[in-house]
C-alpha cells in the first residue's frame, strides 16, 4: 500500500477520536450545568431538589453525594422543627 493510504487512515482515526472526545466533553458540560442549577436551588432552600444521573454518567458519584447531602439536610431540618415544636409545648 501507498503511504498516502496509511496517512489517510491515521487522519480518519484521529478525527473520529477527536469527535468522540468532543461529544464526551459536551455531555459532561451539560451534566455540570445541571449540577450547578440544582446546587443553586438547594442553596436557595429547596431541599427537595434532586439530581438525576444515568448509570454511565461520569458525574454520577457527585450527583449521588449531592442528593445524599440534600436528604440529610432535609432530615436535620425536620428534626430541628420537631424539636422546636416540642420545646414550645
ROPAMAR-665238 format. One record per residue: residue number from 0; residue in one letter; y, x, z of N, C-alpha, C, O in turn. Coordinates in pm, whole numbers, plus 32768, in hexadecimal, padded with zeros to 4 digits. Layout:
NODE   seq   type    npy    npx    npz   capy   capx   capz    cpy    cpx    cpz    opy    opx    opz
NODE   NUM      A      Y      X      Z      Y      X      Z      Y      X      Z      Y      X      Z
...
END
This chain:
NODE   seq   type    npy    npx    npz   capy   capx   capz    cpy    cpx    cpz    opy    opx    opz
NODE     0      X   7F8A   8052   8000   8000   8000   8000   807C   8057   8000   807C   80CC   8026
NODE     1      X   80E3   8019   7FD5   8163   805E   7FCA   81AA   805B   8052   8193   8001   80A3
NODE     2      X   81FF   80BD   806C   824A   80C5   80EA   82A7   804E   80FB   82C4   8027   816B
NODE     3      X   82D5   8014   808D   832E   7FA0   8093   82E7   7F26   80CE   8325   7ED6   8114
NODE     4      X   8267   7F18   80B3   821B   7EA8   80EA   8210   7EB7   8181   8223   7E56   81CB
NODE     5      X   81F0   7F2F   81AF   81E9   7F48   8240   8270   7F30   8282   8278   7EF4   82ED
NODE     6      X   82D8   7F5F   8243   835E   7F4D   8278   8382   7EB9   8280   83BE   7E8D   82E2
NODE     7      X   835D   7E6C   821B   8375   7DDD   821A   8329   7D98   828B   8360   7D41   82CE
NODE     8      X   82AC   7DBD   82A0   825B   7D82   830B   8297   7DA1   8394   829E   7D49   83E9
NODE     9      X   82C1   7E1D   83A8   82FD   7E44   8427   837F   7DF8   843F   8396   7DC8   84AE
NODE    10      X   83D1   7DEC   83DA   844F   7DA3   83E8   8435   7D0F   8405   8479   7CD3   8458
NODE    11      X   83D2   7CD5   83C1   83B1   7C48   83D7   8380   7C33   8467   83A7   7BD2   84A7
NODE    12      X   832C   7C8C   8499   82FC   7C82   8522   836E   7C91   8586   8374   7C49   85EA
NODE    13      X   83C7   7CED   856C   843A   7D01   85C5   8492   7C84   85C8   84C3   7C5D   8631
NODE    14      X   84A7   7C47   8553   84F7   7BCD   854E   84B5   7B5B   859B   84F9   7B0F   85E0
NODE    15      X   8431   7B50   8591   83E9   7AEA   85DB   83F5   7B01   8672   8409   7AA2   86BE
NODE    16      X   83E9   7B7D   869C   83F6   7B9E   872A   8483   7B7F   875B   8494   7B47   87C8
NODE    17      X   84E7   7BA1   870D   8572   7B86   8733   858B   7AF0   873C   85CD   7AC2   8798
NODE    18      X   8556   7AA4   86DD   8567   7A12   86E0   8524   79D7   875B   855C   797D   879A
NODE    19      X   84AD   7A08   877D   8468   79D7   87F4   84B8   79F7   8872   84C7   79A1   88C9
NODE    20      X   84EA   7A70   887D   8538   7A97   88F2   85B9   7A45   88FE   85E2   7A21   896C
NODE    21      X   85F8   7A28   888D   8670   79D3   888F   864E   7945   88BD   869B   7906   8905
NODE    22      X   85DB   7914   8892   85AD   7890   88BD   8597   788E   8955   85C2   7831   8999
NODE    23      X   8554   78F3   8988   853A   78FB   8A18   85BD   7907   8A65   85CF   78C7   8ACD
NODE    24      X   8618   7958   8A34   869A   7969   8A75   86E6   78E5   8A7A   8721   78C3   8AE1
NODE    25      X   86E4   789C   8A0E   872A   781B   8A0B   86EC   77BA   8A6E   8733   7770   8AB2
NODE    26      X   8668   77BA   8A75   8622   7762   8AD2   8643   7784   8B63   8659   772B   8BB5
NODE    27      X   8647   7803   8B83   8668   782E   8C0B   86FA   780B   8C2A   8718   77DF   8C99
NODE    28      X   8753   781F   8BCB   87E0   77FC   8BE1   87EF   7766   8BFD   883F   773F   8C52
NODE    29      X   87A3   7714   8BB6   87A7   7683   8BCC   8774   7662   8C58   87AF   7610   8C9E
NODE    30      X   8707   76A3   8C80   86D0   768C   8D05   8734   76B7   8D71   8745   7672   8DD5
NODE    31      X   8774   7728   8D5C   87D7   7758   8DBD   884E   76F9   8DC7   8886   76E6   8E33
NODE    32      X   8875   76BF   8D58   88E3   765E   8D5A   88BB   75E3   8DAA   890C   75AD   8DF6
NODE    33      X   883F   75B5   8D9B   880F   7543   8DE9   880A   7565   8E7E   882D   7512   8ED2
NODE    34      X   87DE   75DE   8E9E   87D9   760A   8F29   8865   760F   8F64   887B   75E4   8FD6
NODE    35      X   88C3   7641   8F17   894E   764A   8F46   8986   75BF   8F63   89C7   75AA   8FC9
NODE    36      X   896D   755F   8F09   899C   74D6   8F1E   895E   7498   8F9B   89A2   7456   8FE9
NODE    37      X   88DC   74AF   8FAD   8898   7478   9022   88CE   74B7   90A3   88E2   7471   9106
NODE    38      X   88E7   7538   90A1   891E   757B   9117   89A9   7546   9138   89CB   7537   91AE
NODE    39      X   89F9   752B   90D2   8A7E   74F1   90EA   8A71   7467   912C   8ABC   7446   9188
NODE    40      X   8A10   7418   90FD   89F8   7395   913A   89CC   73A3   91CB   8A00   735E   9223
NODE    41      X   896F   73FC   91E4   893D   7411   926C   89AD   7444   92C6   89BB   7418   9338
NODE    42      X   89FC   74A0   9292   8A6D   74D4   92DF   8AD1   7466   92FF   8B11   7468   9369
NODE    43      X   8ADE   7405   92A6   8B38   7395   92BB   8B02   732D   931B   8B47   72CB   933A
NODE    44      X   8A88   7340   934C   8A50   72E4   93AE   89E1   728B   937B   89A8   723F   93C9
NODE    45      X   89BF   7292   92FD   8953   7240   92C6   88CE   7287   92DD   889D   72D0   9287
NODE    46      X   8894   726F   9352   8816   72B1   9375   879D   726D   9335   872C   729A   9346
NODE    47      X   87B5   7201   92EA   8748   71BF   92A2   8730   71FD   9219   86CF   71DA   91D5
NODE    48      X   8784   7258   91F1   8778   7296   916C   8702   72F6   916A   86F0   7346   91C5
NODE    49      X   86B2   72ED   9100   8641   7347   90ED   864B   7384   9062   8688   734D   9007
NODE    50      X   860C   73F8   9055   860A   743E   8FD5   857B   7436   8F9E   851D   7462   8FE0
NODE    51      X   856E   7400   8F28   84EB   73F8   8EE9   84D0   7479   8E9D   8527   74AE   8E59
NODE    52      X   8456   74A9   8EAA   842F   7523   8E64   83A4   750F   8E2A   834B   74D8   8E6A
NODE    53      X   8394   753D   8DB0   8312   7536   8D70   82B7   75A5   8DA2   82E4   7606   8DDF
NODE    54      X   8238   7597   8D87   81D6   75FA   8DB5   81EF   7683   8D78   81D3   76E8   8DB8
NODE    55      X   8222   7686   8CFF   8237   7706   8CB9   82C5   773C   8CC5   82E5   77A3   8C8A
NODE    56      X   831B   76F7   8D11   83A5   7724   8D1E   83AB   77A5   8D6F   8365   77B6   8DD3
NODE    57      X   83FF   77FF   8D41   840E   787F   8D86   8457   786F   8E0B   844D   78C5   8E62
NODE    58      X   84A1   7803   8E19   84F1   77ED   8E91   84AE   778C   8EF2   84F0   775C   8F4F
NODE    59      X   842F   776E   8EDF   83F0   7707   8F32   83ED   772C   8FC5   83FD   76D4   901A
NODE    60      X   83D9   77AA   8FE6   83D7   77D4   9073   845F   77BC   90B4   8467   778C   9125
NODE    61      X   84C8   77DD   906B   8550   77C6   909E   8567   7730   90B1   859F   7706   9117
NODE    62      X   853E   76E1   9050   8550   764F   905A   8505   7617   90D2   853C   75C6   911D
NODE    63      X   8488   7641   90E6   843A   7610   9157   847C   7638   91DB   8480   75E8   9238
NODE    64      X   84AF   76B2   91E3   84F0   76DF   925E   8570   7691   927B   858B   766D   92ED
NODE    65      X   85BE   7677   9213   8639   7628   9225   8616   759B   9253   8657   7564   92AC
NODE    66      X   85AF   7560   9217   8584   74DA   9240   8556   74DA   92D2   8573   747D   931D
NODE    67      X   8510   7543   92FB   84E1   754E   9385   8557   7558   93E5   8556   751B   9450
NODE    68      X   85BC   75A4   93C0   8634   75B0   9413   8679   7529   9420   86A5   7504   948D
NODE    69      X   8683   74DF   93B2   86C4   745B   93B6   8675   73FB   940E   86B1   73B0   945B
NODE    70      X   85F1   73FE   9404   859E   73A5   9457   85AD   73C8   94EA   85BC   7370   953F
NODE    71      X   85A8   744A   9509   85B7   7474   9595   8640   7452   95CC   864C   7427   963F
NODE    72      X   86A8   7463   957D   872F   7440   95A9   873C   73AB   95C1   877C   737F   9621
NODE    73      X   86FF   735E   9569   8704   72CC   9577   86BA   72A3   95F7   86EB   724D   9641
NODE    74      X   8647   72DE   9611   85FC   72BD   968A   864A   72E5   9707   864A   729D   976A
NODE    75      X   868B   7356   9702   86DB   7385   9772   8751   7327   978B   8772   7309   97FE
NODE    76      X   878F   72FA   9721   87FF   729B   972D   87D1   7218   976B   8817   71DE   97BE
NODE    77      X   875D   71E9   9743   8727   716C   977A   870A   717C   980E   8729   7125   985E
NODE    78      X   86CD   71ED   9833   86B1   7206   98C1   8732   720E   9912   8739   71DC   9982
NODE    79      X   8798   724C   98D8   8818   7258   991D   8855   71CE   9933   8888   71B1   999F
NODE    80      X   8852   717A   98CD   8888   70F3   98DA   883B   70A1   9941   8876   7056   998F
NODE    81      X   87B7   70B0   9941   8766   7068   99A3   8786   7098   9A30   878C   7049   9A8E
NODE    82      X   879B   7119   9A3E   87BE   7152   9AC0   8845   711E   9AEF   8856   70FE   9B64
NODE    83      X   88A4   7116   9A95   8929   70E2   9AB9   8922   7050   9AE2   8964   7026   9B40
NODE    84      X   88D0   7002   9A99   88C2   6F74   9ABC   887E   6F65   9B45   88A4   6F0E   9B93
NODE    85      X   881C   6FB8   9B60   87D8   6FB2   9BE1   8839   6FDB   9C50   8834   6FA2   9CBD
NODE    86      X   888F   703A   9C37   88F0   7066   9C9C   8955   6FF7   9CB9   897D   6FE4   9D2C
NODE    87      X   897D   6FAD   9C50   89DE   6F42   9C63   89A3   6ECF   9CB5   89ED   6E88   9CFA
NODE    88      X   8921   6EBC   9CAD   88E1   6E50   9CF8   88DB   6E77   9D89   88A9   6E2B   9DDB
END
